[in-house]
Amino acid sequence: MLKIEYIWRELLDRVIEKKKPEFTITELAKKYSLSTSVVNHAIYPLRQLNIVKINKFSSTVVDWERLLYFWATRRNLKKDIVYSTFSPLPVFDREGLMPPEVIPTGYTGFRYLFNKTPADYDHIYFYATDVESIIKRFPKRKNPPNIFILKPDPYLLKSKKLSSSQLFVDLWNLPEWYAKDFWEATLLEIKKRLNQ
């Protein structure tokens, strides 16, 4: 994930998870140990699209939904895949055999976060740092993969859980035909949370 994406995720999490759309550029730079020029680089296109309003002392996210789609279209999930393999086991068995320190995303992430699924699924996606322990459980096979392991960013590792905005963005980037059912359902859940 690119450093500018930390900023987009942070802005979305402030609105969706904390219901606090205000921010300052210096505060974001400090939180993510980034220069203010990197933060400004992340904010610039959002300002051009009227997604954020920048003021002298405090700025605000004014259109979280456009920000969600903006980030989704720029996320390169494929680049973060560090391991993939196939397992003939049923999907829930594969999920259950994952080490405890993984962070689920995609269809599994939706099921864990909302305790339901809008469609059946077969492919599973997890963020993990200890890829070796996953390889021991699921060795490499020649069949088309149905298990995908992604490299987490340091801030996701710190929080140990996926926010609904990152879940949406990850789902948007998945190639399976049923991904649309899941990202649409995620958007509905976010709107429910925000009473929209």
C-alpha positions in Angstrom: 0.0 0.0 0.0 1.3 3.5 -0.8 1.9 6.0 2.0 -0.7 8.4 0.5 -3.3 5.6 1.0 -2.7 5.7 4.8 -4.0 9.3 4.7 -7.1 8.3 2.6 -7.8 5.4 5.0 -7.4 7.6 8.0 -9.8 10.3 6.7 -12.4 7.6 5.9 -12.0 5.9 9.3 -12.4 9.3 11.0 -15.8 9.7 9.3 -17.0 6.1 9.3 -15.6 4.7 12.5 -15.4 7.8 14.7 -17.9 10.1 13.1 -15.3 12.9 13.2 -14.7 14.3 9.7 -12.3 17.1 10.9 -8.5 16.9 10.5 -5.4 19.0 10.1 -2.5 18.3 7.8 0.2 18.6 10.5 -1.7 16.2 12.7 -1.9 13.6 9.9 1.8 14.1 9.1 2.7 13.6 12.8 0.5 10.5 13.2 2.0 8.7 10.2 5.6 10.1 10.5 5.2 11.7 7.0 6.3 15.1 5.7 3.5 17.6 5.3 4.4 17.6 1.6 3.4 13.9 1.3 0.2 14.6 3.2 -0.5 17.6 0.9 0.2 15.3 -2.1 -2.5 12.9 -0.7 -4.9 15.7 0.0 -4.4 17.6 -3.3 -6.7 15.5 -5.6 -9.3 15.3 -2.9 -9.4 19.0 -2.7 -9.7 19.3 -6.5 -12.7 17.0 -6.4 -14.4 18.8 -3.5 -14.1 15.7 -1.3 -12.4 17.7 1.4 -12.5 21.3 2.4 -9.2 22.8 3.6 -9.3 25.7 6.1 -6.5 27.5 7.9 -7.0 25.8 11.3 -9.1 22.7 10.7 -10.2 20.8 7.5 -13.1 18.5 6.9 -14.1 15.5 4.8 -17.3 16.7 3.0 -17.9 13.6 0.8 -16.8 10.3 2.3 -18.5 8.2 -0.4 -16.6 9.8 -3.2 -13.4 9.4 -1.1 -14.2 5.7 -0.7 -14.5 5.2 -4.5 -11.5 7.4 -5.2 -9.3 5.2 -3.0 -10.9 2.0 -4.3 -10.0 2.9 -7.9 -6.4 3.6 -6.9 -5.7 0.6 -4.7 -3.5 -2.0 -6.2 -4.3 -5.1 -4.2 -2.5 -7.5 -6.6 0.8 -5.8 -5.7 0.3 -6.8 -2.0 -0.1 -10.5 -2.6 2.9 -12.3 -1.2 1.7 -15.9 -1.4 -1.2 -17.8 -3.1 -2.1 -21.5 -3.3 -4.9 -23.9 -3.7 -6.6 -26.1 -1.0 -9.3 -28.6 -1.7 -10.8 -28.1 1.8 -14.2 -26.3 2.2 -13.9 -22.6 2.6 -14.8 -22.5 6.4 -12.2 -25.2 7.1 -9.5 -23.2 5.2 -10.4 -20.1 7.2 -10.4 -22.1 10.5 -6.9 -23.4 9.8 -5.4 -19.9 9.5 -2.9 -18.9 12.2 -4.6 -16.6 14.9 -2.5 -13.6 14.1 -3.8 -13.1 10.5 -6.2 -10.3 9.6 -9.0 -11.4 7.4 -10.1 -9.2 4.4 -12.3 -9.8 1.3 -15.2 -12.2 1.7 -13.9 -13.7 5.0 -13.4 -10.1 6.3 -17.0 -9.3 5.5 -18.3 -12.4 7.2 -16.2 -11.7 10.4 -17.1 -8.0 10.5 -20.8 -8.3 9.8 -21.6 -11.9 10.8 -23.3 -12.7 7.4 -22.6 -13.0 3.7 -24.5 -11.6 0.7 -23.3 -14.5 -1.5 -21.4 -17.8 -1.4 -17.7 -17.5 -1.9 -14.7 -19.8 -2.4 -11.6 -17.5 -2.4 -10.1 -16.3 0.9 -7.8 -13.4 1.5 -5.8 -12.6 4.6 -3.2 -10.1 5.7 -0.3 -11.8 7.4 3.4 -11.3 8.2 4.3 -14.9 9.1 3.9 -16.4 5.6 6.0 -19.4 6.6 3.4 -20.7 9.1 0.7 -20.4 6.3 2.9 -22.3 3.8 3.3 -25.1 6.4 -0.5 -25.4 6.6 -1.2 -24.8 2.9 1.8 -25.8 0.7 2.1 -24.7 -2.9 -0.1 -26.5 -5.4 -0.5 -26.2 -9.1 -4.3 -25.7 -9.3 -5.6 -22.1 -9.7 -5.3 -20.5 -6.2 -8.1 -20.0 -3.8 -6.0 -18.8 -0.8 -4.3 -15.4 -1.0 -2.0 -13.9 1.5 -1.4 -10.1 1.5 1.4 -8.0 3.0 -0.1 -5.7 5.7 1.1 -2.1 6.2 2.5 -1.2 9.6 -0.6 0.7 10.7 -2.9 -2.2 9.9 -0.6 -4.5 11.9 -0.8 -2.0 14.8 -4.6 -1.9 14.9 -4.9 -5.6 14.2 -8.3 -5.2 12.6 -9.6 -4.1 9.2 -11.8 -1.0 9.1 -15.0 -1.1 6.9 -13.5 1.4 4.5 -10.4 -0.8 3.9 -12.7 -3.8 3.5 -14.7 -2.0 0.8 -11.6 -1.0 -1.0 -10.1 -4.5 -0.9 -13.4 -6.0 -2.1 -13.6 -3.5 -4.9 -10.3 -4.8 -6.2 -11.1 -8.5 -6.1 -11.6 -10.2 -9.5 -14.2 -12.9 -8.5 -17.7 -12.3 -10.0 -19.3 -12.3 -6.5 -17.0 -9.4 -5.3 -19.7 -6.8 -6.4 -22.3 -8.4 -4.0 -19.9 -8.0 -1.1 -18.7 -4.4 -1.8 -22.2 -3.3 -2.4 -23.3 -4.9 0.9 -20.3 -3.2 2.7 -21.4 0.2 1.4 -24.9 -0.5 2.8 -23.4 -1.4 6.2 -21.4 1.8 6.2 -24.4 3.9 5.3 -26.4 2.1 8.1 -23.6 3.0 10.6 -23.8 6.6 9.5 -27.6 6.6 9.4 -27.8 7.4 5.7 
